[in-house]
């Protein structure tokens, strides 16, 4: 496995921290972990991507769907924030901006 998932909590609710290189074959593990803490829907979920070094297109798609659903972005590297903002969305939804919460 080339990435690590850690469950945390901050003042605003549950946080999923992803470190390493996220690729399509790891998405079932990430989705399973998100399902364990996803009590209030994506609006109550924080995504800490400070340690995420790279993500393939499928991974960016999942992260983007979570953000469009209201998940909070925490400490996202600028390069990945730009990739999330510019990722193609087949449903025509507006891309999330690179602005992110700082700190967990």
Protein Blocks (a to p, Z undefined) as FASTA:
>chain_A
ZZdcdddddfkbccdddehjddfklmmmmmmmmmmmmmnojklpccdfklpmbdcfklmm
mmmmmmmnopacehiafklmmmmmmpccfkopacddfbdcedZZ
